[in-house]
Amino acid sequence: MFDRYLASLAGSWDALAAPHADALVVRGDGFLASRIDRHPVLNNVALLRPDALDAALAVFDGTDRYAVWSADDATAAAIEAAGLVRDTTTVPMVCDLADPPSTVDGVREGVDPDVVADITGVDVALLRGVPGLWTFASAGLESCLALFPVDTDVNVGFVGTRESARRRGLAGRVLRYALRAAHDSGFRTASLQSTPMAEGLYRQAGFVPVGHWREWVPAGSRSAA
């Protein structure tokens, strides 16, 4: 299932890169990288083998705004030896949509991408023109997420809730609605990358961990992830 998650991640990066002529998504030997200098939050590399580190870092020549992800101890050791510093951790997760959540109400489908950008606090230009973007939000536009269709999987991203509306179950409601919509449209799985704090929300919706990322950034830089 990790390979399925990784393919979904790559497809979501392809979609986000599509509106930008200078963007790169590189499927290298032992790594997967995304570089979009206008939106360095997307400057990331999933490093799958320690010997691929030099080739992966070459994708980011000229910038120190990126993050490198490791999924095993040997790769983490190679990244640390290169002088990068630990930043955060995330959890790749996959949900089988064969038994989707029951239908819920109070959710809007196909909201303007600018609404998603506003709720999540990202640059509005990041989501404009992204092919296949499938957006959802609570009825009052307090909580949202976006799906990126990738073959028979949907990659879940840009999940957020306005601070004033948190702890009301809105994110879970929007997520359940979106997963049901994906199932009803013929998708078989959903994939995402969770922070440790949000892992419980996703487990309740049927997601299970398929790995663990440790994220690293250049010394002195702020996180790109």
Secondary structure, DSSP 8 states (H G I E B T S, - for coil): -HHHHHHHHHHHHHHHHTT-TT-EEEEETTEEEEE-TTSGGG-EEEE-SGGGHHHHHHTTTT----EEEESSHHHHHHHHHTT-EEEEEEEEEEEETTS-----SSEEES--HHHHHHHHT--GGGTTT-TT-EEEEETTSSEEEEEEEETTEEEEEEEEE-GGGTTSSHHHHHHHHHHHHHHHTT--EEEEEE-GGGHHHHHHTTEEE---EEEEE-TT-----
